[in-house]
Amino acid sequence: MEKRAHRYRLQLEHVAGPQADTPLHEPLTLEFTNHDNIFSIIERQQGKGLFNDKNQEAEFAIGLKMFSEVMLKNRKHPLFEEFGEAFGAFMKKLKATPQVGTSGPENIL
């Protein structure tokens, strides 16, 4: 385990397909680390009300944190060469988005 990292376990279950006869996958359990407390980030993201849907806001925060942590751990990988600068700009914009009911930026991610 990395020093000063939070450890998480995520279980993904395929609960339904687009049609009744769609075969379902076995659940996938994944353990990973992240330098941030993802639960705190989810709460702050939900406080921003960007999507007016708490589930989508949690889904967004989890997906973004998982993606960005992999990108951070593999920052020299050629896959991320062109994306790094645009992602940095995106994160600055996201962090500058105020919480609902506030007028200033709130550091969420």
Summary of the structure (lengths in Angstrom):
residues: 109
radius of gyration: 16.4
end to end distance: 21.4
largest distance: 49.4
contacts: 238
relative contact order: 0.14
helix: 44%
strand: 15%
